Amino acid sequence: MSDVEIFTPTGVLSGTTTGVPLINDGPDLVQPLSVDDARWYPLDGSSPEHRGLDTALPDDILLIVTPEPELKLHMAWYPVVLDVGPYRVSGRLGTLPGFDPARAIARPGGAFIAISDATIELTGRDGATSASRPYLHVNRYAVERVTSTLMLGYFFPGAQLVTQEAVAVT
C-alpha cells in the first residue's frame, strides 16, 4: 500500500492505495482508483470527512501525488506553471538532455505528466494556503494554461501556451 493524494475539481481525496498503474510518463488511469482509509477535503468550505473506502474516477483526477520513483535519470529541468481546474501548479518538468519539443519523436504516451518540486495553489481564493509536494503527476488533458520557456503543445494539448523568456543563470 502506498500513500496517495488526489486533487479533483471539487476537493482533495487522500489515503492509501494498492498502487497506481504506471507507464513511462506517469500514471495511466483508465479504471477508477480505489483509495483505502480515504479522507475527503472539499473545496466548498464544508467540513472534511472520513470515507473509509472510496474511489476516484479517472476523469476527475486533475493532480495525483504519489511517492517519488526510486529510479532517477539525468534530466534537464525546466520551470513550468500550469493552471488546471481550480489549481495553479508551479514546479519543474524534467526532459532528457538535448530535448527539442518541436522535433521530439518521443512524446508523452500517457494521460499524466510528472512534475517535481511542485507548489499547488487554489486560484481565485484570497488567503488560501499553498501545498508543496516533491513529486506529482498532472492530467495533461485537463491543463488550461501553461507558462514555460519551452513550447509544450504536444505535452498539454488544448492548453493556452504562454512562452516565458529564458533567464540567464549566473
Phi and psi in degrees as a GROMACS rama.xvg file:
@    title "Ramachandran Plot"
@    xaxis  label "Phi"
@    yaxis  label "Psi"
@TYPE xy
-130.128  153.823  SER-2
-71.2151  145.707  ASP-3
-144.426  147.115  VAL-4
-135.679  123.033  GLU-5
-118.432  121.074  ILE-6
-96.5523  119.937  PHE-7
-112.774  174.163  THR-8
-62.739  -22.2977  PRO-9
-114.044  -4.44672  THR-10
168.712  -170.509  GLY-11
-120.942  130.392  VAL-12
-110.849  124.872  LEU-13
-129.553  156.375  SER-14
164.983  -146.116  GLY-15
-126.141  155.44  THR-16
-143.117  160.442  THR-17
-71.7887  -14.3067  THR-18
146.372  148.57  GLY-19
-98.9174  124.802  VAL-20
-63.2259  122.038  PRO-21
-107.875  145.369  LEU-22
-122.366  -171.2  ILE-23
-62.6821  -23.6233  ASN-24
-105.929  -10.8763  ASP-25
149.115  -172.763  GLY-26
-64.5304  139.149  PRO-27
-117.91  97.918  ASP-28
-101.343  112.814  LEU-29
-114.078  -14.7582  VAL-30
-113.318  153.987  GLN-31
-56.1795  142.724  PRO-32
-97.9984  120.534  LEU-33
-80.2285  135.269  SER-34
-125.22  120.38  VAL-35
-89.6891  155.891  ASP-36
49.8006  44.3472  ASP-37
-72.9811  138.261  ALA-38
-123.748  133.568  ARG-39
-112.72  128.293  TRP-40
-119.84  96.2213  TYR-41
-73.1833  151.213  PRO-42
-85.0356  -12.2288  LEU-43
-81.0438  3.43007  ASP-44
91.4774  -5.03874  GLY-45
-74.3641  169.783  SER-46
-69.6497  143.289  SER-47
-63.1936  156.895  PRO-48
-142.164  150.593  GLU-49
-92.8021  126.443  HIS-50
-111.429  -5.66889  ARG-51
72.0556  -114.455  GLY-52
-95.0068  128.896  LEU-53
-141.02  166.659  ASP-54
-131.01  151.019  THR-55
-117.013  126.569  ALA-56
-74.873  141.17  LEU-57
-53.5203  -39.5168  PRO-58
-71.049  -18.3155  ASP-59
-87.7025  -10.5526  ASP-60
-85.5755  109.694  ILE-61
-90.9855  -44.7247  LEU-62
-133.515  143.808  LEU-63
-136.563  123.184  ILE-64
-98.8061  121.479  VAL-65
-129.843  166.244  THR-66
-60.1368  146.11  PRO-67
-68.5681  135.521  GLU-68
-65.4544  149.404  PRO-69
-74.8494  -33.5251  GLU-70
-75.2008  122.422  LEU-71
-125.687  135.277  LYS-72
-104.273  157.62  LEU-73
-69.3963  117.577  HIS-74
-123.075  154.939  MET-75
-96.6213  131.776  ALA-76
-107.234  133.72  TRP-77
-125.445  133.37  TYR-78
-70.6568  140.619  PRO-79
-138.651  152.905  VAL-80
-128.2  125.477  VAL-81
-121.881  133.496  LEU-82
-102.707  119.313  ASP-83
-138.547  112.105  VAL-84
58.0061  -134.782  GLY-85
-83.7313  8.81072  PRO-86
-113.529  148.528  TYR-87
-117.02  124.797  ARG-88
-113.531  122.967  VAL-89
-111  133.226  SER-90
-173.563  -158.235  GLY-91
-125.115  131.516  ARG-92
-100.273  126.009  LEU-93
-91.8527  135.034  GLY-94
-131.626  158.885  THR-95
-70.2895  148.221  LEU-96
-55.6686  138.301  PRO-97
83.2686  5.28279  GLY-98
-61.4205  130.673  PHE-99
-124.703  106.745  ASP-100
-60.8463  -27.2213  PRO-101
-75.4753  -23.4154  ALA-102
-114.481  0.51089  ARG-103
-66.8777  130.951  ALA-104
-82.139  -40.4685  ILE-105
-81.2017  116.2  ALA-106
-122.111  162.246  ARG-107
-55.5886  135.007  PRO-108
-105.525  -20.1524  GLY-109
-101.353  177.844  GLY-110
-83.8066  -11.0321  ALA-111
-123.673  144.24  PHE-112
-117.178  133.551  ILE-113
-78.9561  137.194  ALA-114
-128.764  135.469  ILE-115
-107.31  159.375  SER-116
49.5601  51.7788  ASP-117
-89.6327  144.564  ALA-118
-120.063  128.206  THR-119
-111.953  127.558  ILE-120
-127.27  149.606  GLU-121
-84.0565  128.52  LEU-122
-84.0758  145.88  THR-123
72.0477  16.4573  GLY-124
-122.951  106.917  ARG-125
-68.6435  136.982  ASP-126
81.5389  -1.1345  GLY-127
-72.8598  138.026  ALA-128
-83.3951  160.445  THR-129
-101.459  160.001  SER-130
-120.125  133.105  ALA-131
-104.935  133.82  SER-132
-134.845  135.802  ARG-133
-69.0987  -22.6312  PRO-134
-159.071  133.386  TYR-135
-154.817  169.66  LEU-136
-119.825  140.495  HIS-137
-111.958  133.487  VAL-138
-68.7937  106.438  ASN-139
-67.0868  -21.5779  ARG-140
-83.4157  -13.1191  TYR-141
-96.6905  -6.96343  ALA-142
-71.1687  129.43  VAL-143
-98.4336  -29.0526  GLU-144
-148.445  138.593  ARG-145
-127.326  127.936  VAL-146
-115.8  120.117  THR-147
-161.509  162.747  SER-148
-82.0605  -13.6384  THR-149
-99.2252  152.003  LEU-150
-84.073  111.61  MET-151
-115.085  33.0133  LEU-152
-58.7935  -35.8638  GLY-153
-72.1232  -28.0055  TYR-154
-77.2653  -38.296  PHE-155
-129.353  76.2537  PHE-156
-65.0685  137.066  PRO-157
88.6974  -9.87408  GLY-158
-83.4859  149.277  ALA-159
-74.1273  127.264  GLN-160
-101.575  125.998  LEU-161
-117.79  115.145  VAL-162
-89.1644  125.013  THR-163
-90.9111  152.592  GLN-164
-75.1531  138.435  GLU-165
-68.1025  141.857  ALA-166
-109.223  129.858  VAL-167
-68.872  135.815  ALA-168
-95.4499  125.688  VAL-169
